Amino acid sequence: MRVYKSKKINTLYFLYRLISPVIDPIHVYQGVTGYLWYAKDFFNYNSKTKTKIKIGLDLFPILNEKVKNTPFDAHYFYQQLWAFEKVLKNKPKEHVDIASTYEMSGYLSKIVKTTFVDIRPIRTSLKNLTVIDGNILNLRFKNNSVKSLSCLHVVEHIGLGRYGDAINPDGTKKACHELTRVLAKGGYLYISTPIGKERICFNAHRVTPPEIILNFFKDLTLVSFSVVDDKGRFMEDVDYRKYSQADYSCGMFLFTKK
């Protein structure tokens, strides 16, 4: 969740978050103004083609994509590249991903045999991908059994009910402990989560100081730390302590178990 310097803007953003699940004022504005250029483009296109488009079921207005720069989520963009590159470098025989994006598991399955675990499993059929219906608080893996494990932008949601999981104030801590349990000795865990000043943005996510995340994984050894800062800049191998007071950065932790 973004935090702005202006109190007024933060208040407006708060109001937007409250009403947008029912009616999104930005989409309403884009829709009202968009139909003006949509109609213009429609008649312009029809004037230049022999195959006329009739006004009817084939109309499919997309009104919010005429933008100068393609919007993207810096956290998700960089974290997936970060994890993919490191898995590729470490060359495990198998990899397990816990509830990161399904695209992430799909891409990984092209370079390594991959298992994707989620409480909302996808229906797909890929040669090198196995999908398991599972809960991060009760993983179906034995102690010290997974040598290559990832969990990106997941633990901050656990216990908030957003995805149909049970309410649990200790959800993030317990998820971290479960990941620690299944990680094999000498194995690697790739994890990312929002970091900065501690707060709960109910029911979206938690923001946690990096020091607390490290404490949740106290039985593991930190190999490296990378970050997407509050301005969306990706930086590798930096000092995690510099981001304890961030508003909403993305911490990427590479752990191993000795």
DOZA-72371 format. One record per residue (C-alpha): residue in three letters; x, y, z. Coordinates in Angstrom, 2 decimals, always signed. Example, Ala and Ser with C-alpha at 12.3 -4.5 7.8 and 13.67 -1.06 7.14 Angstrom:
# residues 2
node rest->ala, xx->+12.30, yy->-4.50, zz->+7.80;
node rest->ser, xx->+13.67, yy->-1.06, zz->+7.14;
This chain:
# residues 258
node rest->met, xx->+0.00, yy->+0.00, zz->+0.00;
node rest->arg, xx->+1.45, yy->+3.32, zz->-1.05;
node rest->val, xx->+1.97, yy->+6.09, zz->+1.48;
node rest->tyr, xx->+2.09, yy->+9.70, zz->+0.35;
node rest->lys, xx->+3.75, yy->+12.68, zz->+2.02;
node rest->ser, xx->+0.57, yy->+14.73, zz->+1.80;
node rest->lys, xx->-2.03, yy->+14.03, zz->+4.50;
node rest->lys, xx->-4.78, yy->+15.14, zz->+2.11;
node rest->ile, xx->-3.69, yy->+12.69, zz->-0.59;
node rest->asn, xx->-3.45, yy->+9.87, zz->+1.97;
node rest->thr, xx->-7.02, yy->+10.64, zz->+3.07;
node rest->leu, xx->-8.27, yy->+10.59, zz->-0.52;
node rest->tyr, xx->-6.41, yy->+7.34, zz->-1.15;
node rest->phe, xx->-8.00, yy->+5.86, zz->+1.98;
node rest->leu, xx->-11.49, yy->+6.83, zz->+0.75;
node rest->tyr, xx->-10.67, yy->+5.37, zz->-2.66;
node rest->arg, xx->-9.66, yy->+2.04, zz->-1.11;
node rest->leu, xx->-12.94, yy->+1.90, zz->+0.82;
node rest->ile, xx->-15.26, yy->+2.49, zz->-2.12;
node rest->ser, xx->-13.34, yy->+0.96, zz->-5.04;
node rest->pro, xx->-14.50, yy->-2.65, zz->-4.37;
node rest->val, xx->-18.06, yy->-1.44, zz->-5.07;
node rest->ile, xx->-17.44, yy->+1.37, zz->-7.53;
node rest->asp, xx->-14.07, yy->+2.49, zz->-8.82;
node rest->pro, xx->-14.20, yy->+6.28, zz->-9.44;
node rest->ile, xx->-11.06, yy->+6.15, zz->-11.60;
node rest->his, xx->-12.64, yy->+3.56, zz->-13.91;
node rest->val, xx->-15.87, yy->+5.56, zz->-13.96;
node rest->tyr, xx->-13.97, yy->+8.66, zz->-15.07;
node rest->gln, xx->-12.00, yy->+6.69, zz->-17.66;
node rest->gly, xx->-15.23, yy->+5.15, zz->-18.90;
node rest->val, xx->-17.16, yy->+8.40, zz->-19.25;
node rest->thr, xx->-14.33, yy->+10.23, zz->-21.02;
node rest->gly, xx->-13.25, yy->+7.10, zz->-22.88;
node rest->tyr, xx->-16.54, yy->+6.63, zz->-24.68;
node rest->leu, xx->-15.96, yy->+9.97, zz->-26.41;
node rest->trp, xx->-12.73, yy->+8.88, zz->-28.09;
node rest->tyr, xx->-14.09, yy->+5.30, zz->-28.47;
node rest->ala, xx->-16.99, yy->+6.57, zz->-30.59;
node rest->lys, xx->-14.61, yy->+8.76, zz->-32.60;
node rest->asp, xx->-12.22, yy->+5.84, zz->-33.21;
node rest->phe, xx->-15.13, yy->+3.55, zz->-34.14;
node rest->phe, xx->-16.52, yy->+5.81, zz->-36.82;
node rest->asn, xx->-13.02, yy->+6.66, zz->-38.05;
node rest->tyr, xx->-12.20, yy->+2.95, zz->-38.43;
node rest->asn, xx->-15.48, yy->+2.21, zz->-40.23;
node rest->ser, xx->-14.81, yy->+5.04, zz->-42.67;
node rest->lys, xx->-11.53, yy->+3.41, zz->-43.69;
node rest->thr, xx->-12.56, yy->-0.25, zz->-44.08;
node rest->lys, xx->-14.70, yy->-2.14, zz->-46.55;
node rest->thr, xx->-15.74, yy->-4.62, zz->-43.86;
node rest->lys, xx->-17.98, yy->-2.48, zz->-41.71;
node rest->ile, xx->-18.32, yy->-3.15, zz->-37.99;
node rest->lys, xx->-21.96, yy->-3.16, zz->-36.95;
node rest->ile, xx->-23.12, yy->-1.70, zz->-33.69;
node rest->gly, xx->-23.97, yy->-4.81, zz->-31.73;
node rest->leu, xx->-22.48, yy->-7.79, zz->-29.89;
node rest->asp, xx->-19.04, yy->-7.35, zz->-31.42;
node rest->leu, xx->-18.41, yy->-4.05, zz->-29.66;
node rest->phe, xx->-15.86, yy->-4.55, zz->-26.89;
node rest->pro, xx->-14.80, yy->-1.17, zz->-25.41;
node rest->ile, xx->-11.42, yy->-1.14, zz->-23.62;
node rest->leu, xx->-11.12, yy->+2.37, zz->-22.24;
node rest->asn, xx->-8.30, yy->+2.44, zz->-19.70;
node rest->glu, xx->-5.22, yy->+1.42, zz->-21.68;
node rest->lys, xx->-4.39, yy->+4.61, zz->-23.59;
node rest->val, xx->-1.52, yy->+5.60, zz->-21.32;
node rest->lys, xx->+1.94, yy->+7.03, zz->-21.90;
node rest->asn, xx->+3.75, yy->+4.29, zz->-19.97;
node rest->thr, xx->+2.59, yy->+0.74, zz->-19.36;
node rest->pro, xx->+1.72, yy->+0.43, zz->-15.65;
node rest->phe, xx->+3.37, yy->-2.44, zz->-13.81;
node rest->asp, xx->+3.85, yy->-3.63, zz->-10.26;
node rest->ala, xx->+7.55, yy->-3.13, zz->-9.48;
node rest->his, xx->+7.42, yy->-5.59, zz->-6.58;
node rest->tyr, xx->+6.13, yy->-8.47, zz->-8.68;
node rest->phe, xx->+8.19, yy->-7.63, zz->-11.76;
node rest->tyr, xx->+11.55, yy->-7.54, zz->-9.99;
node rest->gln, xx->+10.96, yy->-10.27, zz->-7.42;
node rest->gln, xx->+10.18, yy->-12.84, zz->-10.10;
node rest->leu, xx->+13.26, yy->-11.93, zz->-12.10;
node rest->trp, xx->+15.33, yy->-12.07, zz->-8.91;
node rest->ala, xx->+14.09, yy->-15.53, zz->-7.94;
node rest->phe, xx->+14.20, yy->-16.93, zz->-11.48;
node rest->glu, xx->+17.80, yy->-15.83, zz->-11.97;
node rest->lys, xx->+18.93, yy->-17.36, zz->-8.69;
node rest->val, xx->+17.14, yy->-20.66, zz->-9.25;
node rest->leu, xx->+18.67, yy->-20.80, zz->-12.73;
node rest->lys, xx->+22.13, yy->-20.18, zz->-11.25;
node rest->asn, xx->+21.77, yy->-22.76, zz->-8.46;
node rest->lys, xx->+20.40, yy->-25.44, zz->-10.85;
node rest->pro, xx->+18.34, yy->-27.56, zz->-8.44;
node rest->lys, xx->+16.92, yy->-30.89, zz->-9.64;
node rest->glu, xx->+13.47, yy->-29.89, zz->-8.37;
node rest->his, xx->+11.86, yy->-26.70, zz->-7.11;
node rest->val, xx->+8.79, yy->-26.05, zz->-4.94;
node rest->asp, xx->+6.92, yy->-22.76, zz->-5.03;
node rest->ile, xx->+4.42, yy->-21.87, zz->-2.33;
node rest->ala, xx->+1.60, yy->-19.67, zz->-3.60;
node rest->ser, xx->+3.63, yy->-17.15, zz->-5.60;
node rest->thr, xx->+2.10, yy->-16.14, zz->-8.93;
node rest->tyr, xx->+1.18, yy->-19.03, zz->-11.20;
node rest->glu, xx->+3.18, yy->-17.34, zz->-13.96;
node rest->met, xx->+6.27, yy->-17.70, zz->-11.79;
node rest->ser, xx->+5.78, yy->-21.44, zz->-11.42;
node rest->gly, xx->+5.03, yy->-21.79, zz->-15.11;
node rest->tyr, xx->+8.27, yy->-20.09, zz->-16.10;
node rest->leu, xx->+10.28, yy->-22.09, zz->-13.57;
node rest->ser, xx->+8.84, yy->-25.32, zz->-14.93;
node rest->lys, xx->+10.64, yy->-24.62, zz->-18.20;
node rest->ile, xx->+14.04, yy->-24.86, zz->-16.51;
node rest->val, xx->+13.41, yy->-27.24, zz->-13.59;
node rest->lys, xx->+10.80, yy->-29.74, zz->-12.44;
node rest->thr, xx->+8.45, yy->-27.56, zz->-10.39;
node rest->thr, xx->+5.68, yy->-28.11, zz->-7.85;
node rest->phe, xx->+3.22, yy->-25.27, zz->-7.24;
node rest->val, xx->+1.28, yy->-25.25, zz->-3.95;
node rest->asp, xx->-1.73, yy->-22.98, zz->-3.34;
node rest->ile, xx->-5.04, yy->-23.01, zz->-1.47;
node rest->arg, xx->-6.57, yy->-21.86, zz->-4.77;
node rest->pro, xx->-4.87, yy->-24.22, zz->-7.23;
node rest->ile, xx->-4.93, yy->-23.52, zz->-10.94;
node rest->arg, xx->-6.19, yy->-25.98, zz->-13.52;
node rest->thr, xx->-3.39, yy->-26.52, zz->-15.97;
node rest->ser, xx->-1.47, yy->-29.26, zz->-17.70;
node rest->leu, xx->+2.24, yy->-28.66, zz->-18.22;
node rest->lys, xx->+4.81, yy->-31.40, zz->-18.65;
node rest->asn, xx->+7.17, yy->-30.21, zz->-15.92;
node rest->leu, xx->+4.67, yy->-28.64, zz->-13.49;
node rest->thr, xx->+2.75, yy->-30.32, zz->-10.66;
node rest->val, xx->-0.02, yy->-28.34, zz->-8.94;
node rest->ile, xx->-1.01, yy->-29.20, zz->-5.37;
node rest->asp, xx->-3.94, yy->-27.92, zz->-3.32;
node rest->gly, xx->-2.24, yy->-27.05, zz->-0.05;
node rest->asn, xx->-2.03, yy->-24.64, zz->+2.87;
node rest->ile, xx->+1.23, yy->-22.88, zz->+3.76;
node rest->leu, xx->+0.49, yy->-23.46, zz->+7.46;
node rest->asn, xx->+0.38, yy->-27.22, zz->+6.95;
node rest->leu, xx->+2.61, yy->-28.17, zz->+4.02;
node rest->arg, xx->+2.63, yy->-31.75, zz->+2.77;
node rest->phe, xx->+6.40, yy->-32.06, zz->+2.90;
node rest->lys, xx->+8.57, yy->-33.82, zz->+5.45;
node rest->asn, xx->+11.03, yy->-32.00, zz->+7.67;
node rest->asn, xx->+14.20, yy->-30.91, zz->+5.84;
node rest->ser, xx->+12.97, yy->-32.29, zz->+2.53;
node rest->val, xx->+12.79, yy->-29.38, zz->+0.04;
node rest->lys, xx->+16.11, yy->-28.25, zz->-1.38;
node rest->ser, xx->+14.83, yy->-25.34, zz->-3.48;
node rest->leu, xx->+11.84, yy->-23.37, zz->-2.18;
node rest->ser, xx->+10.25, yy->-20.04, zz->-3.06;
node rest->cys, xx->+7.43, yy->-18.01, zz->-1.57;
node rest->leu, xx->+7.04, yy->-14.54, zz->-3.07;
node rest->his, xx->+4.69, yy->-11.88, zz->-1.69;
node rest->val, xx->+2.69, yy->-14.48, zz->+0.24;
node rest->val, xx->+3.47, yy->-14.62, zz->+3.97;
node rest->glu, xx->+2.17, yy->-11.09, zz->+4.56;
node rest->his, xx->-1.37, yy->-12.24, zz->+3.65;
node rest->ile, xx->-1.60, yy->-15.31, zz->+5.85;
node rest->gly, xx->-4.29, yy->-15.12, zz->+8.53;
node rest->leu, xx->-6.07, yy->-12.04, zz->+7.18;
node rest->gly, xx->-8.83, yy->-13.98, zz->+5.42;
node rest->arg, xx->-8.25, yy->-12.31, zz->+2.06;
node rest->tyr, xx->-7.91, yy->-15.56, zz->+0.14;
node rest->gly, xx->-10.34, yy->-17.66, zz->+2.16;
node rest->asp, xx->-7.78, yy->-18.68, zz->+4.78;
node rest->ala, xx->-8.67, yy->-18.76, zz->+8.48;
node rest->ile, xx->-8.18, yy->-15.60, zz->+10.54;
node rest->asn, xx->-4.90, yy->-15.87, zz->+12.45;
node rest->pro, xx->-3.01, yy->-12.86, zz->+13.88;
node rest->asp, xx->+0.18, yy->-14.98, zz->+13.91;
node rest->gly, xx->-0.26, yy->-16.09, zz->+10.31;
node rest->thr, xx->+2.94, yy->-14.58, zz->+8.94;
node rest->lys, xx->+5.09, yy->-15.91, zz->+11.77;
node rest->lys, xx->+3.63, yy->-19.42, zz->+11.50;
node rest->ala, xx->+4.04, yy->-19.45, zz->+7.72;
node rest->cys, xx->+7.71, yy->-18.56, zz->+8.10;
node rest->his, xx->+8.20, yy->-21.34, zz->+10.63;
node rest->glu, xx->+6.56, yy->-23.86, zz->+8.30;
node rest->leu, xx->+8.81, yy->-22.83, zz->+5.42;
node rest->thr, xx->+11.79, yy->-23.26, zz->+7.72;
node rest->arg, xx->+10.59, yy->-26.72, zz->+8.73;
node rest->val, xx->+10.43, yy->-28.13, zz->+5.20;
node rest->leu, xx->+13.61, yy->-26.50, zz->+3.86;
node rest->ala, xx->+16.38, yy->-29.06, zz->+3.49;
node rest->lys, xx->+19.79, yy->-28.60, zz->+5.02;
node rest->gly, xx->+21.96, yy->-26.89, zz->+2.45;
node rest->gly, xx->+18.83, yy->-25.87, zz->+0.55;
node rest->tyr, xx->+17.78, yy->-22.40, zz->-0.53;
node rest->leu, xx->+14.66, yy->-20.42, zz->+0.35;
node rest->tyr, xx->+13.71, yy->-17.43, zz->-1.81;
node rest->ile, xx->+11.19, yy->-15.25, zz->-0.03;
node rest->ser, xx->+9.83, yy->-11.75, zz->-0.53;
node rest->thr, xx->+7.43, yy->-9.66, zz->+1.53;
node rest->pro, xx->+6.54, yy->-5.99, zz->+2.10;
node rest->ile, xx->+8.98, yy->-4.40, zz->+4.55;
node rest->gly, xx->+9.11, yy->-1.14, zz->+6.46;
node rest->lys, xx->+7.36, yy->+0.40, zz->+9.43;
node rest->glu, xx->+5.20, yy->-2.28, zz->+11.03;
node rest->arg, xx->+1.49, yy->-2.10, zz->+10.31;
node rest->ile, xx->-1.47, yy->-4.22, zz->+9.19;
node rest->cys, xx->-3.45, yy->-3.01, zz->+6.18;
node rest->phe, xx->-6.52, yy->-5.15, zz->+6.84;
node rest->asn, xx->-7.36, yy->-7.35, zz->+5.01;
node rest->ala, xx->-4.84, yy->-6.74, zz->+2.23;
node rest->his, xx->-1.43, yy->-7.41, zz->+3.79;
node rest->arg, xx->+1.04, yy->-6.75, zz->+6.57;
node rest->val, xx->+4.15, yy->-4.57, zz->+6.35;
node rest->thr, xx->+6.94, yy->-5.91, zz->+8.56;
node rest->pro, xx->+10.38, yy->-4.53, zz->+9.54;
node rest->pro, xx->+13.13, yy->-6.68, zz->+7.99;
node rest->glu, xx->+14.56, yy->-7.39, zz->+11.44;
node rest->ile, xx->+11.33, yy->-9.16, zz->+12.42;
node rest->ile, xx->+11.35, yy->-11.22, zz->+9.22;
node rest->leu, xx->+14.91, yy->-12.30, zz->+10.05;
node rest->asn, xx->+13.76, yy->-13.27, zz->+13.54;
node rest->phe, xx->+10.95, yy->-15.38, zz->+12.07;
node rest->phe, xx->+13.67, yy->-17.22, zz->+10.14;
node rest->lys, xx->+16.16, yy->-17.29, zz->+13.01;
node rest->asp, xx->+17.04, yy->-20.94, zz->+12.34;
node rest->leu, xx->+18.18, yy->-20.06, zz->+8.82;
node rest->thr, xx->+21.20, yy->-18.14, zz->+7.55;
node rest->leu, xx->+20.73, yy->-15.04, zz->+5.41;
node rest->val, xx->+22.76, yy->-15.37, zz->+2.20;
node rest->ser, xx->+21.76, yy->-12.10, zz->+0.54;
node rest->phe, xx->+19.16, yy->-9.34, zz->+0.66;
node rest->ser, xx->+17.76, yy->-7.32, zz->-2.23;
node rest->val, xx->+15.00, yy->-4.75, zz->-2.31;
node rest->val, xx->+12.52, yy->-2.78, zz->-4.36;
node rest->asp, xx->+12.40, yy->+0.50, zz->-2.47;
node rest->asp, xx->+9.50, yy->+2.91, zz->-1.96;
node rest->lys, xx->+10.26, yy->+4.54, zz->-5.32;
node rest->gly, xx->+10.14, yy->+1.24, zz->-7.20;
node rest->arg, xx->+13.92, yy->+0.96, zz->-7.66;
node rest->phe, xx->+15.46, yy->-2.53, zz->-7.59;
node rest->met, xx->+18.76, yy->-2.90, zz->-5.73;
node rest->glu, xx->+20.71, yy->-6.09, zz->-5.08;
node rest->asp, xx->+22.85, yy->-7.04, zz->-2.09;
node rest->val, xx->+22.05, yy->-4.07, zz->+0.14;
node rest->asp, xx->+21.86, yy->-3.54, zz->+3.91;
node rest->tyr, xx->+18.38, yy->-4.55, zz->+5.12;
node rest->arg, xx->+18.66, yy->-2.20, zz->+8.11;
node rest->lys, xx->+18.28, yy->+0.81, zz->+5.81;
node rest->tyr, xx->+14.68, yy->-0.17, zz->+5.10;
node rest->ser, xx->+13.30, yy->-0.58, zz->+8.61;
node rest->gln, xx->+11.49, yy->+2.77, zz->+8.30;
node rest->ala, xx->+10.33, yy->+2.36, zz->+4.73;
node rest->asp, xx->+6.65, yy->+2.81, zz->+3.91;
node rest->tyr, xx->+6.12, yy->-0.06, zz->+1.49;
node rest->ser, xx->+9.28, yy->-1.62, zz->+0.09;
node rest->cys, xx->+9.69, yy->-5.21, zz->-1.05;
node rest->gly, xx->+12.37, yy->-7.19, zz->+0.75;
node rest->met, xx->+13.84, yy->-10.20, zz->-1.04;
node rest->phe, xx->+15.61, yy->-12.61, zz->+1.29;
node rest->leu, xx->+17.73, yy->-15.53, zz->+0.19;
node rest->phe, xx->+18.16, yy->-18.00, zz->+3.06;
node rest->thr, xx->+19.88, yy->-21.32, zz->+3.49;
node rest->lys, xx->+19.74, yy->-23.93, zz->+6.24;
node rest->lys, xx->+23.03, yy->-25.13, zz->+7.68;
